[in-house]
Amino acid sequence: MSAPDADLARRVRVLGLRQRVEACSWRVHTACFALPADRPRHGEVRRRLLLLTGWARDGAELDRLRAAAAELAWVYRQCCDVLHGRRAFTDLPEPVVVSWEHTVDTGERVVAEVLARPAAAPTCSPRRRHHPPRRRR
Protein backbone atom coordinates (compact mmCIF):
# COMPACT_ATOMS: atom_id res chain seq x y z
CA MET A 1 0.00 0.00 0.00
CA SER A 2 1.43 3.41 -0.91
CA ALA A 3 1.86 6.18 1.65
CA PRO A 4 -1.24 8.21 0.62
CA ASP A 5 -3.38 5.06 0.66
CA ALA A 6 -2.07 4.09 4.10
CA ASP A 7 -2.76 7.60 5.41
CA LEU A 8 -6.29 7.47 4.03
CA ALA A 9 -6.85 4.05 5.60
CA ARG A 10 -5.70 5.40 8.99
CA ARG A 11 -8.06 8.36 8.69
CA VAL A 12 -10.94 6.00 7.93
CA ARG A 13 -10.01 4.00 11.04
CA VAL A 14 -10.00 7.27 13.04
CA LEU A 15 -13.51 8.02 11.73
CA GLY A 16 -14.58 4.57 12.93
CA LEU A 17 -13.10 5.26 16.36
CA ARG A 18 -15.01 8.51 16.60
CA GLN A 19 -18.26 6.74 15.73
CA ARG A 20 -17.58 4.03 18.31
CA VAL A 21 -17.06 6.62 21.06
CA GLU A 22 -20.28 8.38 20.01
CA ALA A 23 -22.08 5.03 20.22
CA CYS A 24 -20.73 4.48 23.75
CA SER A 25 -21.97 7.89 24.84
CA TRP A 26 -25.35 7.16 23.26
CA ARG A 27 -25.68 3.84 25.13
CA VAL A 28 -24.81 5.47 28.47
CA HIS A 29 -27.26 8.32 27.85
CA THR A 30 -30.15 6.07 26.86
CA ALA A 31 -29.49 3.86 29.89
CA CYS A 32 -29.72 6.92 32.16
CA PHE A 33 -32.73 8.64 30.66
CA ALA A 34 -36.00 7.35 29.27
CA LEU A 35 -36.16 9.99 26.57
CA PRO A 36 -34.08 9.47 23.43
CA ALA A 37 -31.08 11.69 22.92
CA ASP A 38 -30.47 14.00 20.00
CA ARG A 39 -27.49 13.52 17.72
CA PRO A 40 -24.33 13.76 19.83
CA ARG A 41 -22.30 16.92 19.53
CA HIS A 42 -18.71 17.48 20.59
CA GLY A 43 -19.45 18.85 24.08
CA GLU A 44 -22.32 16.48 24.73
CA VAL A 45 -20.31 13.34 24.06
CA ARG A 46 -18.02 14.12 26.99
CA ARG A 47 -20.94 14.95 29.29
CA ARG A 48 -22.79 11.80 28.28
CA LEU A 49 -19.73 9.69 28.97
CA LEU A 50 -19.41 11.25 32.43
CA LEU A 51 -22.91 9.92 33.20
CA LEU A 52 -21.15 6.58 33.49
CA THR A 53 -19.93 7.61 36.94
CA GLY A 54 -23.51 7.38 38.20
CA TRP A 55 -23.14 3.59 38.37
CA ALA A 56 -20.15 3.66 40.72
CA ARG A 57 -20.55 1.51 43.81
CA ASP A 58 -17.60 2.91 45.76
CA GLY A 59 -14.79 5.43 45.48
CA ALA A 60 -12.38 3.12 43.68
CA GLU A 61 -14.94 2.27 41.03
CA LEU A 62 -15.85 5.93 40.70
CA ASP A 63 -12.22 6.69 39.89
CA ARG A 64 -12.10 3.84 37.37
CA LEU A 65 -15.30 4.93 35.61
CA ARG A 66 -14.25 8.57 35.59
CA ALA A 67 -10.89 7.62 34.08
CA ALA A 68 -12.56 5.47 31.40
CA ALA A 69 -14.94 8.31 30.51
CA ALA A 70 -12.08 10.82 30.39
CA GLU A 71 -9.94 8.58 28.18
CA LEU A 72 -12.81 8.02 25.74
CA ALA A 73 -13.52 11.75 25.65
CA TRP A 74 -9.83 12.48 25.02
CA VAL A 75 -9.70 10.02 22.11
CA TYR A 76 -12.91 11.55 20.73
CA ARG A 77 -11.35 15.02 20.86
CA GLN A 78 -8.18 13.79 19.16
CA CYS A 79 -10.20 12.04 16.44
CA CYS A 80 -12.15 15.24 15.82
CA ASP A 81 -8.89 17.18 15.53
CA VAL A 82 -7.54 14.72 12.97
CA LEU A 83 -10.73 14.60 10.92
CA HIS A 84 -11.16 18.38 10.88
CA GLY A 85 -7.52 19.09 10.06
CA ARG A 86 -6.56 20.67 13.39
CA ARG A 87 -3.40 18.58 13.79
CA ALA A 88 0.11 19.86 13.14
CA PHE A 89 1.00 16.83 11.03
CA THR A 90 -0.97 15.45 8.13
CA ASP A 91 0.22 11.85 8.20
CA LEU A 92 -1.05 10.15 11.34
CA PRO A 93 1.45 7.56 12.66
CA GLU A 94 0.24 3.96 12.90
CA PRO A 95 1.21 3.53 16.61
CA VAL A 96 -1.00 6.48 17.54
CA VAL A 97 -4.04 4.94 15.84
CA VAL A 98 -3.32 1.57 17.43
CA SER A 99 -3.14 3.12 20.91
CA TRP A 100 -6.41 4.97 20.32
CA GLU A 101 -8.03 1.71 19.18
CA HIS A 102 -6.83 0.02 22.37
CA THR A 103 -8.26 2.87 24.48
CA VAL A 104 -11.63 2.68 22.74
CA ASP A 105 -11.71 -1.14 23.08
CA THR A 106 -11.07 -0.79 26.82
CA GLY A 107 -13.70 1.93 27.16
CA GLU A 108 -16.29 -0.12 25.29
CA ARG A 109 -15.63 -3.07 27.60
CA VAL A 110 -16.10 -0.87 30.68
CA VAL A 111 -19.34 0.59 29.32
CA ALA A 112 -20.70 -2.85 28.41
CA GLU A 113 -19.71 -4.27 31.80
CA VAL A 114 -21.38 -1.47 33.73
CA LEU A 115 -24.56 -1.39 31.66
CA ALA A 116 -24.93 -5.19 31.82
CA ARG A 117 -25.30 -5.23 35.60
CA PRO A 118 -28.62 -6.57 36.83
CA ALA A 119 -31.01 -3.81 37.82
CA ALA A 120 -28.58 -1.14 36.78
CA ALA A 121 -30.00 1.97 38.35
CA PRO A 122 -27.76 4.97 38.01
CA THR A 123 -27.64 7.57 40.72
CA CYS A 124 -27.66 10.35 38.13
CA SER A 125 -30.51 12.80 38.03
CA PRO A 126 -33.58 12.29 35.83
CA ARG A 127 -34.03 14.09 32.53
CA ARG A 128 -36.04 16.92 34.07
CA ARG A 129 -34.82 18.79 37.09
CA HIS A 130 -36.99 18.81 40.15
CA HIS A 131 -38.44 22.22 40.81
CA PRO A 132 -40.13 22.86 44.16
CA PRO A 133 -43.75 23.95 43.89
CA ARG A 134 -44.24 27.68 43.58
CA ARG A 135 -45.97 29.51 46.33
CA ARG A 136 -49.25 31.06 45.37
CA ARG A 137 -49.87 34.60 46.45
MDTraj code that builds the backbone (N, CA, C; nanometers):
import mdtraj as md
import numpy as np

residues = "MET SER ALA PRO ASP ALA ASP LEU ALA ARG ARG VAL ARG VAL LEU GLY LEU ARG GLN ARG VAL GLU ALA CYS SER TRP ARG VAL HIS THR ALA CYS PHE ALA LEU PRO ALA ASP ARG PRO ARG HIS GLY GLU VAL ARG ARG ARG LEU LEU LEU LEU THR GLY TRP ALA ARG ASP GLY ALA GLU LEU ASP ARG LEU ARG ALA ALA ALA ALA GLU LEU ALA TRP VAL TYR ARG GLN CYS CYS ASP VAL LEU HIS GLY ARG ARG ALA PHE THR ASP LEU PRO GLU PRO VAL VAL VAL SER TRP GLU HIS THR VAL ASP THR GLY GLU ARG VAL VAL ALA GLU VAL LEU ALA ARG PRO ALA ALA ALA PRO THR CYS SER PRO ARG ARG ARG HIS HIS PRO PRO ARG ARG ARG ARG".split()
xyz = np.array([
    [0.0855, -0.1168, 0.0000],
    [0.0000, 0.0000, 0.0000],
    [0.0904, 0.1235, 0.0000],
    [0.0613, 0.2196, -0.0845],
    [0.1433, 0.3407, -0.0906],
    [0.1138, 0.4312, 0.0287],
    [0.1997, 0.5293, 0.0485],
    [0.1862, 0.6179, 0.1653],
    [0.0536, 0.6939, 0.1674],
    [0.0058, 0.7525, 0.0555],
    [-0.1238, 0.8215, 0.0620],
    [-0.2396, 0.7266, 0.0924],
    [-0.2315, 0.6037, 0.0377],
    [-0.3376, 0.5064, 0.0661],
    [-0.3365, 0.4643, 0.2125],
    [-0.2179, 0.4471, 0.2683],
    [-0.2074, 0.4094, 0.4097],
    [-0.2582, 0.5219, 0.4995],
    [-0.2276, 0.6455, 0.4637],
    [-0.2761, 0.7599, 0.5414],
    [-0.4279, 0.7687, 0.5354],
    [-0.4837, 0.7451, 0.4176],
    [-0.6291, 0.7467, 0.4030],
    [-0.6932, 0.6347, 0.4841],
    [-0.6322, 0.5171, 0.4825],
    [-0.6852, 0.4047, 0.5604],
    [-0.6824, 0.4362, 0.7097],
    [-0.5770, 0.5024, 0.7569],
    [-0.5704, 0.5401, 0.8993],
    [-0.6776, 0.6429, 0.9331],
    [-0.7020, 0.7366, 0.8436],
    [-0.8062, 0.8361, 0.8688],
    [-0.9447, 0.7716, 0.8726],
    [-0.9670, 0.6718, 0.7895],
    [-1.0943, 0.5998, 0.7931],
    [-1.1073, 0.5249, 0.9254],
    [-0.9982, 0.4661, 0.9736],
    [-1.0010, 0.4002, 1.1044],
    [-1.0296, 0.5013, 1.2156],
    [-0.9752, 0.6220, 1.2046],
    [-1.0003, 0.7271, 1.3037],
    [-1.1490, 0.7655, 1.3018],
    [-1.2071, 0.7737, 1.1828],
    [-1.3509, 0.8016, 1.1734],
    [-1.4320, 0.6924, 1.2428],
    [-1.3910, 0.5677, 1.2241],
    [-1.4580, 0.4570, 1.2926],
    [-1.4451, 0.4664, 1.4437],
    [-1.3288, 0.5086, 1.4914],
    [-1.3101, 0.5260, 1.6360],
    [-1.4031, 0.6336, 1.6901],
    [-1.4123, 0.7425, 1.6170],
    [-1.5007, 0.8511, 1.6605],
    [-1.6460, 0.8028, 1.6688],
    [-1.6893, 0.7248, 1.5716],
    [-1.8259, 0.6737, 1.5727],
    [-1.8476, 0.5749, 1.6867],
    [-1.7455, 0.4961, 1.7196],
    [-1.7585, 0.4026, 1.8311],
    [-1.7707, 0.4758, 1.9644],
    [-1.6959, 0.5842, 1.9825],
    [-1.7060, 0.6624, 2.1063],
    [-1.8439, 0.7280, 2.1138],
    [-1.8938, 0.7800, 2.0017],
    [-2.0280, 0.8380, 2.0005],
    [-2.1326, 0.7332, 2.0369],
    [-2.1146, 0.6105, 1.9886],
    [-2.2083, 0.5030, 2.0217],
    [-2.2037, 0.4697, 2.1703],
    [-2.0850, 0.4715, 2.2301],
    [-2.0729, 0.4481, 2.3753],
    [-2.1477, 0.5548, 2.4526],
    [-2.1291, 0.6809, 2.4120],
    [-2.1967, 0.7893, 2.4836],
    [-2.3480, 0.7782, 2.4667],
    [-2.3915, 0.7341, 2.3511],
    [-2.5349, 0.7155, 2.3259],
    [-2.5913, 0.6061, 2.4161],
    [-2.5193, 0.4937, 2.4293],
    [-2.5676, 0.3845, 2.5133],
    [-2.5771, 0.4277, 2.6594],
    [-2.4773, 0.5016, 2.7079],
    [-2.4807, 0.5474, 2.8466],
    [-2.5976, 0.6435, 2.8666],
    [-2.6181, 0.7333, 2.7729],
    [-2.7259, 0.8315, 2.7850],
    [-2.8627, 0.7634, 2.7850],
    [-2.8844, 0.6722, 2.6918],
    [-3.0154, 0.6073, 2.6860],
    [-3.0388, 0.5150, 2.8049],
    [-2.9317, 0.4658, 2.8679],
    [-2.9494, 0.3862, 2.9890],
    [-2.9865, 0.4749, 3.1083],
    [-2.9426, 0.6001, 3.1064],
    [-2.9722, 0.6918, 3.2164],
    [-3.1116, 0.7525, 3.2056],
    [-3.1510, 0.7883, 3.0850],
    [-3.2735, 0.8641, 3.0661],
    [-3.3693, 0.7870, 2.9785],
    [-3.4977, 0.8041, 3.0059],
    [-3.6001, 0.7348, 2.9275],
    [-3.6190, 0.8001, 2.7910],
    [-3.5961, 0.9289, 2.7827],
    [-3.6165, 0.9991, 2.6566],
    [-3.4976, 0.9783, 2.5644],
    [-3.5220, 0.9646, 2.4353],
    [-3.4084, 0.9466, 2.3433],
    [-3.3257, 1.0740, 2.3327],
    [-3.1997, 1.0559, 2.3039],
    [-3.1083, 1.1693, 2.2920],
    [-3.1068, 1.2196, 2.1483],
    [-3.0683, 1.3447, 2.1327],
    [-3.0473, 1.3996, 1.9996],
    [-2.9138, 1.3481, 1.9473],
    [-2.8793, 1.3903, 1.8265],
    [-2.7488, 1.3524, 1.7719],
    [-2.6394, 1.4072, 1.8623],
    [-2.5386, 1.3260, 1.8945],
    [-2.4331, 1.3755, 1.9830],
    [-2.3516, 1.4859, 1.9173],
    [-2.3207, 1.5862, 1.9971],
    [-2.2304, 1.6922, 1.9534],
    [-2.1039, 1.6829, 2.0359],
    [-2.0041, 1.7600, 1.9974],
    [-1.8715, 1.7480, 2.0592],
    [-1.8771, 1.7599, 2.2111],
    [-1.9396, 1.8651, 2.2630],
    [-1.9446, 1.8846, 2.4079],
    [-2.0336, 1.7845, 2.4774],
    [-2.1372, 1.7394, 2.4095],
    [-2.2317, 1.6484, 2.4732],
    [-2.1765, 1.5073, 2.4859],
    [-2.0879, 1.4678, 2.3975],
    [-2.0306, 1.3337, 2.4062],
    [-1.9552, 1.3189, 2.5379],
    [-1.8765, 1.4178, 2.5733],
    [-1.8017, 1.4121, 2.6992],
    [-1.8965, 1.4086, 2.8190],
    [-1.9984, 1.4930, 2.8172],
    [-2.0937, 1.4948, 2.9287],
    [-2.1700, 1.3638, 2.9393],
    [-2.2062, 1.3075, 2.8248],
    [-2.2789, 1.1804, 2.8280],
    [-2.1904, 1.0680, 2.8796],
    [-2.0642, 1.0711, 2.8458],
    [-1.9734, 0.9689, 2.8972],
    [-1.9549, 0.9829, 3.0483],
    [-1.9565, 1.1047, 3.0981],
    [-1.9413, 1.1247, 3.2429],
    [-2.0620, 1.0740, 3.3208],
    [-2.1758, 1.0532, 3.2533],
    [-2.2905, 0.9925, 3.3202],
    [-2.2592, 0.8513, 3.3676],
    [-2.1575, 0.7920, 3.3101],
    [-2.1152, 0.6577, 3.3489],
    [-2.0788, 0.6510, 3.4966],
    [-2.0339, 0.7617, 3.5527],
    [-1.9934, 0.7614, 3.6937],
    [-2.1123, 0.7429, 3.7875],
    [-2.2329, 0.7581, 3.7366],
    [-2.3505, 0.7379, 3.8203],
    [-2.3687, 0.5947, 3.8654],
    [-2.3029, 0.4995, 3.8006],
    [-2.3143, 0.3588, 3.8374],
    [-2.2071, 0.3147, 3.9357],
    [-2.1249, 0.4040, 3.9830],
    [-2.0147, 0.3660, 4.0725],
    [-2.0703, 0.3168, 4.2056],
    [-2.0116, 0.2086, 4.2538],
    [-2.0550, 0.1510, 4.3814],
    [-1.9711, 0.2008, 4.4991],
    [-1.8481, 0.2399, 4.4701],
    [-1.7604, 0.2911, 4.5755],
    [-1.6613, 0.3890, 4.5136],
    [-1.5734, 0.4410, 4.5946],
    [-1.4793, 0.5425, 4.5481],
    [-1.3801, 0.4910, 4.4452],
    [-1.3342, 0.3676, 4.4636],
    [-1.2379, 0.3121, 4.3678],
    [-1.3028, 0.2927, 4.2312],
    [-1.4255, 0.2448, 4.2316],
    [-1.4943, 0.2266, 4.1034],
    [-1.5292, 0.3611, 4.0409],
    [-1.5595, 0.4592, 4.1225],
    [-1.5850, 0.5928, 4.0702],
    [-1.4623, 0.6458, 3.9963],
    [-1.3454, 0.6262, 4.0549],
    [-1.2215, 0.6689, 3.9887],
    [-1.1999, 0.5946, 3.8576],
    [-1.2287, 0.4644, 3.8579],
    [-1.2105, 0.3839, 3.7374],
    [-1.3057, 0.4275, 3.6267],
    [-1.4311, 0.4511, 3.6613],
    [-1.5299, 0.4926, 3.5613],
    [-1.5013, 0.6341, 3.5110],
    [-1.4597, 0.7211, 3.6010],
    [-1.4249, 0.8571, 3.5591],
    [-1.3046, 0.8561, 3.4655],
    [-1.2065, 0.7720, 3.4948],
    [-1.0890, 0.7617, 3.4081],
    [-1.1265, 0.7055, 3.2713],
    [-1.2134, 0.6043, 3.2683],
    [-1.2558, 0.5471, 3.1403],
    [-1.3311, 0.6507, 3.0576],
    [-1.4194, 0.7271, 3.1220],
    [-1.4936, 0.8310, 3.0506],
    [-1.4000, 0.9399, 2.9997],
    [-1.3020, 0.9774, 3.0810],
    [-1.2081, 1.0820, 3.0392],
    [-1.1203, 1.0352, 2.9234],
    [-1.0772, 0.9095, 2.9271],
    [-0.9945, 0.8578, 2.8179],
    [-1.0735, 0.8513, 2.6875],
    [-1.1987, 0.8056, 2.6949],
    [-1.2812, 0.8017, 2.5741],
    [-1.3051, 0.9424, 2.5204],
    [-1.3296, 1.0367, 2.6091],
    [-1.3521, 1.1753, 2.5651],
    [-1.2253, 1.2334, 2.5027],
    [-1.1094, 1.1984, 2.5584],
    [-0.9833, 1.2481, 2.5018],
    [-0.9611, 1.1925, 2.3611],
    [-0.9855, 1.0624, 2.3431],
    [-0.9701, 1.0021, 2.2105],
    [-1.0696, 1.0657, 2.1135],
    [-1.1906, 1.0908, 2.1596],
    [-1.2907, 1.1548, 2.0729],
    [-1.2416, 1.2919, 2.0274],
    [-1.1862, 1.3687, 2.1193],
    [-1.1347, 1.5019, 2.0860],
    [-1.0194, 1.4936, 1.9856],
    [-0.9303, 1.3967, 2.0068],
    [-0.8179, 1.3793, 1.9156],
    [-0.8655, 1.3362, 1.7766],
    [-0.9637, 1.2471, 1.7729],
    [-1.0195, 1.2042, 1.6436],
    [-1.0821, 1.3220, 1.5704],
    [-1.1542, 1.4056, 1.6435],
    [-1.2146, 1.5241, 1.5815],
    [-1.1061, 1.6160, 1.5262],
    [-0.9993, 1.6340, 1.6006],
    [-0.8893, 1.7185, 1.5528],
    [-0.8276, 1.6642, 1.4244],
    [-0.8111, 1.5327, 1.4177],
    [-0.7542, 1.4724, 1.2969],
    [-0.8497, 1.4889, 1.1795],
    [-0.9766, 1.4596, 1.2024],
    [-1.0726, 1.4603, 1.0918],
    [-1.1031, 1.6008, 1.0418],
    [-1.0886, 1.7003, 1.1284],
    [-1.1161, 1.8384, 1.0881],
    [-0.9900, 1.9152, 1.0527],
    [-0.8763, 1.8465, 1.0486],
    [-0.7519, 1.9092, 1.0061],
    [-0.6902, 2.0034, 1.1070],
    [-0.7125, 1.9800, 1.2353],
    [-0.6564, 2.0675, 1.3386],
    [-0.5318, 2.0072, 1.4016],
    [-0.4639, 1.9185, 1.3309],
    [-0.3401, 1.8583, 1.3792],
    [-0.2227, 1.9208, 1.3074],
    [-0.1077, 1.9239, 1.3729],
    [0.0110, 1.9856, 1.3139],
    [0.0695, 1.9009, 1.2016],
    [0.0465, 1.7705, 1.2073],
    [0.1004, 1.6833, 1.1028],
    [-0.0148, 1.6223, 1.0244],
    [0.0094, 1.5974, 0.8970],
    [-0.0975, 1.5445, 0.8126],
    [-0.0970, 1.3929, 0.8068],
    [0.0169, 1.3305, 0.8238],
    [0.0225, 1.1846, 0.8204],
    [0.0208, 1.1316, 0.9633],
    [-0.0858, 1.0669, 0.9990],
    [-0.1046, 1.0154, 1.1340],
    [-0.0251, 0.8864, 1.1503],
    [0.0649, 0.8773, 1.2485],
    [0.1455, 0.7557, 1.2659],
    [0.0592, 0.6363, 1.3074],
    [0.0964, 0.5204, 1.2598],
    [0.0241, 0.3957, 1.2899],
    [0.0195, 0.3658, 1.4402],
    [0.1285, 0.3825, 1.5169],
    [0.1213, 0.3530, 1.6613],
    [0.0191, 0.4392, 1.7358],
    [-0.0016, 0.5617, 1.6899],
    [-0.1004, 0.6484, 1.7540],
    [-0.2404, 0.5909, 1.7341],
    [-0.2713, 0.5506, 1.6123],
    [-0.4037, 0.4941, 1.5835],
    [-0.4241, 0.3640, 1.6607],
    [-0.3214, 0.2829, 1.6692],
    [-0.3320, 0.1566, 1.7428],
    [-0.3580, 0.1827, 1.8912],
    [-0.2906, 0.2812, 1.9487],
    [-0.3136, 0.3116, 2.0907],
    [-0.4536, 0.3662, 2.1129],
    [-0.5039, 0.4474, 2.0196],
    [-0.6412, 0.4965, 2.0317],
    [-0.7409, 0.3813, 2.0210],
    [-0.7146, 0.2868, 1.9313],
    [-0.8034, 0.1707, 1.9184],
    [-0.8056, 0.0903, 2.0479],
    [-0.6899, 0.0747, 2.1093],
    [-0.6829, 0.0024, 2.2369],
    [-0.7630, 0.0757, 2.3450],
    [-0.7517, 0.2079, 2.3495],
    [-0.8258, 0.2865, 2.4481],
    [-0.9760, 0.2743, 2.4267],
    [-1.0197, 0.2790, 2.3020],
    [-1.1631, 0.2676, 2.2739],
    [-1.2123, 0.1266, 2.3043],
    [-1.1335, 0.0242, 2.2737],
    [-1.1713, -0.1135, 2.3082],
    [-1.1906, -0.1280, 2.4585],
    [-1.0969, -0.0731, 2.5359],
    [-1.1069, -0.0793, 2.6816],
    [-1.2294, -0.0039, 2.7309],
    [-1.2535, 0.1145, 2.6766],
    [-1.3705, 0.1927, 2.7164],
    [-1.5015, 0.1243, 2.6831],
    [-1.5082, 0.0608, 2.5664],
    [-1.6294, -0.0125, 2.5293],
    [-1.6536, -0.1298, 2.6234],
    [-1.5467, -0.1968, 2.6643],
    [-1.5630, -0.3067, 2.7597],
    [-1.6148, -0.2562, 2.8941],
    [-1.5632, -0.1432, 2.9404],
    [-1.6097, -0.0865, 3.0676],
    [-1.7563, -0.0478, 3.0585],
    [-1.7946, 0.0179, 2.9499],
    [-1.9345, 0.0591, 2.9322],
    [-2.0253, -0.0632, 2.9273],
    [-1.9874, -0.1645, 2.8505],
    [-2.0696, -0.2853, 2.8410],
    [-2.0805, -0.3564, 2.9749],
    [-1.9702, -0.3611, 3.0489],
    [-1.9714, -0.4265, 3.1800],
    [-2.0644, -0.3546, 3.2768],
    [-2.0576, -0.2240, 3.2784],
    [-2.1385, -0.1466, 3.3729],
    [-2.2855, -0.1525, 3.3351],
    [-2.3165, -0.1400, 3.2071],
    [-2.4563, -0.1388, 3.1658],
    [-2.5196, -0.2766, 3.1695],
    [-2.4398, -0.3827, 3.1779],
    [-2.4935, -0.5187, 3.1823],
    [-2.5267, -0.5646, 3.3237],
    [-2.4998, -0.4833, 3.4221],
    [-2.5297, -0.5227, 3.5599],
    [-2.6796, -0.5404, 3.5775],
    [-2.7186, -0.6395, 3.6590],
    [-2.8620, -0.6566, 3.6830],
    [-2.9179, -0.5375, 3.7607],
    [-3.0326, -0.4947, 3.7185],
    [-3.1013, -0.3814, 3.7815],
    [-3.0093, -0.2616, 3.7909],
    [-2.9487, -0.2287, 3.6802],
    [-2.8576, -0.1144, 3.6783],
    [-2.9391, 0.0125, 3.6934],
    [-2.9288, 0.0725, 3.8080],
    [-3.0001, 0.1968, 3.8347],
    [-2.8977, 0.3044, 3.8663],
    [-2.8752, 0.3941, 3.7741],
    [-2.7756, 0.4974, 3.8006],
    [-2.8234, 0.5936, 3.9069],
    [-2.7296, 0.6579, 3.9716],
    [-2.7641, 0.7574, 4.0718],
    [-2.7688, 0.8972, 4.0116],
    [-2.7628, 0.9042, 3.8775],
    [-2.7663, 1.0354, 3.8133],
    [-2.9099, 1.0889, 3.8154],
    [-2.9220, 1.2159, 3.7939],
    [-3.0515, 1.2804, 3.8030],
    [-3.1387, 1.2452, 3.6830],
    [-3.2699, 1.2559, 3.6964],
    [-3.3585, 1.2291, 3.5829],
    [-3.3459, 1.3369, 3.4764],
    [-3.4142, 1.3160, 3.3660],
    [-3.4032, 1.4088, 3.2526],
    [-3.4470, 1.5493, 3.2927],
    [-3.5558, 1.5608, 3.3640],
    [-3.6039, 1.6923, 3.4070],
    [-3.5590, 1.7186, 3.5500],
    [-3.5214, 1.8413, 3.5728],
    [-3.4824, 1.8786, 3.7088],
    [-3.6069, 1.8951, 3.7948],
    [-3.5885, 1.8639, 3.9217],
    [-3.6992, 1.8813, 4.0150],
    [-3.7065, 2.0283, 4.0552],
    [-3.8214, 2.0846, 4.0389],
    [-3.8435, 2.2219, 4.0815],
    [-3.9442, 2.2199, 4.1956],
    [-3.9149, 2.2839, 4.3064],
    [-4.0125, 2.2860, 4.4155],
    [-4.1382, 2.3609, 4.3710],
    [-4.2513, 2.3267, 4.4295],
    [-4.3750, 2.3946, 4.3894],
    [-4.3671, 2.5438, 4.4225],
    [-4.4236, 2.6223, 4.3361],
    [-4.4238, 2.7676, 4.3579],
    [-4.5314, 2.8042, 4.4589],
    [-4.4971, 2.9039, 4.5367],
    [-4.5966, 2.9513, 4.6327],
    [-4.6974, 3.0399, 4.5600],
    [-4.8202, 3.0212, 4.5959],
    [-4.9245, 3.1061, 4.5375],
    [-4.9461, 3.2254, 4.6270],
    [-4.9666, 3.3372, 4.5665],
    [-4.9875, 3.4601, 4.6452],
    [-5.1322, 3.4886, 4.6670],
])
top = md.Topology()
chain = top.add_chain()
for i, resn in enumerate(residues, 1):
    res = top.add_residue(resn, chain, resSeq=i)
    for name in ("N", "CA", "C"):
        top.add_atom(name, md.element.get_by_symbol(name[0]), res)
traj = md.Trajectory(xyz[None], top)
